[in-house]
Amino acid sequence: MQCILAIPDLAATEAFGRRLGELLFPGAVVALVGQLGAGKTHLTRAVAEGLGVRNPAAVTSPTFVLIQEYAARLPIYHFDAYRLSGPREFAELGVDEYFRGDGVCLVEWADKVEVTLPTDHLRIDITIEGESQRQFTLTATGERYQTLLDVLRGDMSRV
């Protein structure tokens, strides 16, 4: 199931991310895809805020450390596959354990490690449409993610 959302500005990105964070569940995996500067980390920060992280400003790109962990309503595991050589190196981080755990996994540059992702997950492709305008293409695989997508689509239609 797929849904395309027009995101007019940073405030809309933040509102979407916070709502997504409120809806995420233990073991959720969100794959973030988009070019440099598309807003993957900005969206992740908003998701973390929706999950109740104490200090959203502390959520930064884990490009050089590969994974950041944050305490919230559910543990947040924020991965960045940008500097990895590929899926094998990503798998060697022990991602399967994270994916099967009770936290929420947010994977930036997920397209580089797609084969390591669980079959069921939410993918968000971010396309730059203007200075702060974005298009989010959400693809839900699996029943829980399809339900999540239905709720998000309904929420965003009222914005």
C-alpha positions as CSV (number, residue, x, y, z in Angstrom):
1,M,0.0,0.0,0.0
2,Q,1.3,3.4,-0.9
3,C,0.4,7.0,-0.1
4,I,1.9,10.3,-1.4
5,L,1.8,13.4,0.8
6,A,2.6,16.9,-0.2
7,I,4.5,18.5,2.7
8,P,4.5,22.3,2.3
9,D,7.0,23.4,4.9
10,L,9.2,22.4,7.9
11,A,6.2,22.8,10.3
12,A,4.3,20.2,8.3
13,T,7.3,17.9,8.3
14,E,7.5,18.3,12.1
15,A,3.8,17.7,12.6
16,F,3.9,14.6,10.4
17,G,6.9,13.2,12.2
18,R,5.4,13.8,15.7
19,R,2.2,12.1,14.7
20,L,4.1,9.2,13.2
21,G,6.1,8.9,16.4
22,E,2.9,8.8,18.4
23,L,1.6,5.9,16.3
24,L,4.7,3.8,16.2
25,F,4.8,0.5,18.1
26,P,7.4,-1.8,19.6
27,G,9.5,-3.4,16.9
28,A,8.6,-0.8,14.3
29,V,11.1,-0.2,11.4
30,V,11.0,3.0,9.4
31,A,13.2,3.1,6.3
32,L,14.1,6.7,5.2
33,V,15.2,7.4,1.7
34,G,16.2,10.7,0.1
35,Q,19.1,12.6,-1.2
36,L,21.4,14.7,0.9
37,G,19.5,17.6,2.4
38,A,16.1,16.0,1.9
39,G,15.3,16.1,5.6
40,K,15.7,12.6,6.8
41,T,17.3,13.7,10.1
42,H,14.8,16.5,10.6
43,L,12.0,14.0,10.2
44,T,13.7,11.6,12.6
45,R,14.0,14.3,15.2
46,A,10.2,15.0,14.9
47,V,9.5,11.3,15.1
48,A,11.6,11.1,18.3
49,E,9.7,14.1,19.7
50,G,6.4,12.2,19.0
51,L,7.8,9.2,20.8
52,G,8.5,11.5,23.8
53,V,12.3,11.9,23.7
54,R,13.3,14.3,26.4
55,N,15.6,16.5,24.3
56,P,14.7,16.4,20.6
57,A,17.6,18.8,19.8
58,A,20.0,15.9,20.8
59,V,18.8,13.9,17.9
60,T,21.5,14.3,15.2
61,S,22.6,12.4,12.2
62,P,24.6,9.3,13.2
63,T,26.6,9.4,10.0
64,F,30.0,9.0,11.8
65,V,28.9,6.8,14.6
66,L,26.4,4.7,12.5
67,I,23.8,4.4,15.3
68,Q,22.4,6.6,18.0
69,E,20.2,5.4,20.8
70,Y,17.6,7.6,22.5
71,A,15.4,6.9,25.5
72,A,11.7,7.6,25.0
73,R,8.3,6.0,25.3
74,L,9.9,3.2,23.3
75,P,13.7,3.0,22.8
76,I,14.7,4.7,19.6
77,Y,17.5,3.2,17.4
78,H,18.6,5.7,14.7
79,F,20.8,4.2,12.0
80,D,22.7,5.9,9.2
81,A,23.8,3.7,6.3
82,Y,25.4,6.5,4.3
83,R,29.0,5.6,4.9
84,L,28.6,1.9,5.0
85,S,29.9,-0.2,2.1
86,G,26.7,-2.1,1.8
87,P,24.2,-4.5,3.4
88,R,26.8,-6.9,4.8
89,E,28.5,-4.1,6.8
90,F,25.1,-3.0,8.0
91,A,24.1,-6.5,9.1
92,E,27.4,-6.8,11.0
93,L,26.1,-4.0,13.3
94,G,23.7,-6.5,14.7
95,V,20.7,-4.9,13.2
96,D,18.6,-8.1,13.3
97,E,18.6,-7.9,17.1
98,Y,17.4,-4.3,17.0
99,F,14.8,-5.1,14.4
100,R,13.4,-7.9,16.6
101,G,13.5,-5.8,19.7
102,D,11.0,-3.7,21.5
103,G,12.3,-0.4,20.2
104,V,11.7,1.7,17.1
105,C,14.3,1.5,14.4
106,L,14.7,4.5,12.1
107,V,17.1,3.8,9.2
108,E,18.5,6.7,7.1
109,W,19.8,5.8,3.6
110,A,17.8,2.6,3.9
111,D,17.9,2.1,0.1
112,K,21.6,1.2,0.5
113,V,20.8,-1.7,2.9
114,E,17.3,-2.6,1.7
115,V,17.9,-6.4,1.6
116,T,18.7,-6.4,5.4
117,L,15.4,-4.7,6.4
118,P,12.5,-6.9,7.7
119,T,9.9,-7.8,5.1
120,D,7.3,-5.7,7.1
121,H,8.3,-2.1,7.5
122,L,7.3,1.5,6.6
123,R,9.4,3.2,3.8
124,I,9.3,6.9,3.4
125,D,10.9,8.3,0.2
126,I,11.5,12.0,0.6
127,T,11.7,14.1,-2.6
128,I,12.8,17.8,-2.5
129,E,10.1,19.9,-4.2
130,G,11.3,23.3,-3.2
131,E,13.3,25.1,-0.5
132,S,11.2,23.6,2.3
133,Q,8.6,21.7,0.3
134,R,8.8,17.9,0.2
135,Q,6.9,15.0,-1.2
136,F,6.7,12.0,1.1
137,T,5.9,8.7,-0.6
138,L,5.0,6.2,2.1
139,T,5.0,2.5,1.3
140,A,3.6,0.1,3.9
141,T,4.5,-3.5,3.8
142,G,2.7,-5.7,6.3
143,E,-0.7,-5.4,8.0
144,R,0.4,-3.2,11.0
145,Y,2.1,-0.7,8.7
146,Q,-0.8,-0.6,6.4
147,T,-3.1,0.2,9.3
148,L,-0.6,2.9,10.4
149,L,-0.6,4.3,6.9
150,D,-4.4,4.4,6.9
151,V,-4.4,6.5,10.1
152,L,-1.7,8.8,8.8
153,R,-3.5,9.4,5.5
154,G,-6.6,10.3,7.4
155,D,-4.7,12.6,9.8
156,M,-3.0,14.4,6.9
157,S,-6.2,14.9,4.9
158,R,-7.4,17.1,7.8
159,V,-4.4,19.3,7.8
